[in-house]
Amino acid sequence: MSADAACSGASIQVVSYEPEHFSAATTLIVSIQRDEFGFDIDLARQPDLSDIPVFYQTGTGNFWVALNGDTVVGTIALKDIGEGLVALRKMFVAPNYRGTAWGVAAKLLHTAIDWARQQEVRSIFLGTTEKFRAAHRFYEKHGFELIEKALLPTGFLFMPVDTRFYRLDLE
């Protein structure tokens, strides 16, 4: 296999979360949060991850993992927050799988947006931090618009680190 073929998004599959993904998905998320972003957090302080099917895979929500073979290399979730709205959460991509060569982030986001459309979701909201400039560019490139915190729906789940908020209208 050539180097180009080895580093190709063609080998990445995005699938709905199953319990067998728990350890790898949560390890990926927590390691990025702690080791890369420097957050003082662990799995125990993220109750949404303790029972992903109950928290995320209800209503118009879902949780997906990106796989390279059997290896979890990315995650994304939509949380149903009522009234035809969802919150995008837990979007993480392993460092070695970032960028356009792999296309993991784009595949995860397109899967979530396609799902939301099929579920007749009206808008997707998300929060991020000021320092994640690459994430800002990524979301804006995919049609998300920066909004003021005051414009978030009442059901939106605030993370203490979030200072920047986006909305994507699907209608």
Buried (B, 14 or more C-beta within 10 A) or exposed (E): EEEEEEEBBEBBEBEEBEEEBBEBBBEBBBEBBEEEEEBEBEEEEBEBBEEBBEBBBEBBBBBBBBBBEEEBBBBBBBBBBEEBBBBBBBBBBBEEBBBEEBBBBBBBBBBBBEBBEEBEBEBBBBBBBEEBEEBBEBBEEBBBEEEEEEEBBEBBEEEEBBEBBBBBEBE
